Amino acid sequence: MSLHEQLTKHVKEAVSQLYSAELESVEFQATRKDFEGDTTVVVFPMLKVVKGNPVQIGEAIGNYLVEHMEAVDRFNVVKGFLNLVLSDAYFLSFFREVGDFSNFGTSPQGSDAFMVEYSSPNTNKPLHLGHVRNVLLGYSVAEIIKAAGKKVYKTQIINDRGIHICKSMLAWKRFGNGESPESTGLKGDKLVGNYYVRFDKEYKEEIKELVDKGMSEDEAKAQAPILLEAQEMLRKWEAGDEETVALWTKMNNWVYDGFAETYKAVGVDFDSYYYESNTYLLGKDNIAEGLEKGVFYRKEDGSVWCDLTDEGLDEKIVLRSDGTAVYMTQDIGTAVQRVKDHPDINGMIYTVGNEQDYHFKVLFLILKKLGYHWAENLFHLSYGMVDLPTGKMKSREGTVVDADDLILQMAETARTISEELGKIDDFSEEEKENLYRTIGLGALKYFILKVDPKKRILFNPEESVDFQGNTGPFIQYTYARIQSILRKAGATNEVPVADIELHEKERELLKQLQLFPETVQSAAENYSPALIANYTFDLVKEFNSFYQNVTILGAERVEDKNFRIQLSKAVGDVIKTGFSLLGITVPERM
């Protein structure tokens, strides 16, 4: 039973015995820094069932808790806030009971299953900084949900069809001279991305020529020969033209191989893949079913719509008049197919940028109207864009920050700063290179994940690799410091903890450690890696304050020394676990 569960039980008992009243719930909050206390009971909501002065009620409940709970040492009341000071015995008991903190805060995987979708790239260009935020968010949320005791399937849908794919294909066909990843030494996604940029360049030149001949710009955009040829290529692909499909297969496989390298470098994985080329016809049966149920209606031109005006939205087309599907149709069918593939799924999380907020509101509402019970547990993990100091990124113009280049840049930035600090002179070259990658990736991931997903990010690589402040390298360095302490301590950290008088800094560390399991649960419920990131930073701040104010290895009493070594180890274990939920590795030495 958690502390708050124990306190709730006893506060309810106190109100029942002292006032002959029944409380439905008890509200807690963190004790304000300017008051003494480890947790605070809010008295004001009790006034609905207990009549009287909130200060007097708080005093009475506080006295009851001191008398009936070993965990409560003393209290103070400020207005309607009952601030409780917990006993050393309570904190030491907590520490003993956990013992091994290496898996602290994680729950055994249950049968309740969720699917988390992330990445979902187009196969006409390499992954870029925007994709990096997407995959880091999706992967971390999946790991956090898993740690909270759910079964998780990680998936993506690869957008491998459409006019944008044909643009790259056509440009390669016209200007590629048969080059391949093997002949150029380029990753396949980069090679294909270059031809997407080349198409745009040729397209703009053709538009200019047509405008110079007297055509309006809109007409020129629609009539440019290279665009008309790309549209014809798409029609051939949809008709199953053998040559077109063969080219599509070859170039998409180049891209898949390139993506796989990037995912491995970033440190994310997937359990399953869905391809738009296989799913774009899904959903039509669901539309027919919805027509029968009255969820949809057919207009005179034969198109099928869903009227969502009663829900504050508009009317949404789900089937064109010629019977072809729209994206919404496909997404309805894909969601249903995923549940068929994994019947234990109770919900899905879609990691997609905030420009699609409206789309997902409509999708989730339609699925609910169609009667799917799991539609109650659908969530759009909406996130803001990532900007750079130099401005926005544009794929067509080739001005994106390539994910692979970014990873290399982060490692180089880590190299420069590490060499300036000069603390790794005894490392081998291989150890140094591994450390630079670990620090660089940790800096990138932490910088992105510490921010609430809904907020837009201005990403500055140098700022993210700072070894001071709320950064990944600062936390990694603290972990490495703890491992150094443990190496010096040897096996003494295995000695059982004795009853000791806790130093204020030890109490603060124990209090912070105790918060980790509920932080994991809260992060899972809110789909927010930022809660884990900022919890870990707070834990590290508390440890560094402890380190600066309390002697660890040089403690006078062996009991104090052993306890502080074990406490340091527990902090290191929780840092490692917390960072693993963010997909970040911690180095043993720095």
Secondary structure, 3 states (H helix, E strand, C coil): CCHHHHHHHHHHHHHHHHHCCCCCCCCEECCCCCCCCCEEEECHHHHHCCCCCHHHHHHHHHHHHHHHCCCEEEEEEECCEEEEEECHHHHHHHHHHHCCCCCCCCCCCCCCEEEEECCCCECCCCCEHHHHHHHHHHHHHHHHHHHCCCEEEEEEEEECCCHHHHHHHHHHHHHCCCCCHHHHCCCHHHHHHHHHHHHHHHHHHHHHHHHHCCCCHHHHHHHCHHHHHHHHHHHHHHCCCHHHHHHHHHHHHHHHHHHHHHHHHHCCCCCEEEEHHHHCCCCHHHHHHHHHHCCCEECCCCCEEEECHHHCCCEEEEECCCCCECHHHHHHHHHHHHHHHCCCEEEEEEEEEHHHHHHHHHHHHHHHHCCCHHHHHEEEEEECCEEECCECCCCCCCCCCEHHHHHHHHHHHHHHHHHHHCCCCCCCHHHHHHHHHHHHHHHHHHHHHCCCCCCCEECCHHHHCCCCCCCHHHHHHHHHHHHHHHHHHHHHHHCCCCCCCCCHHHHHHHHHHHCHHHHHHHHHHHCCHHHHHHHHHHHHHHHHHHHHHCCCCCCCCHHHHHHHHHHHHHHHHHHHHHHHHCCCCCCCCC
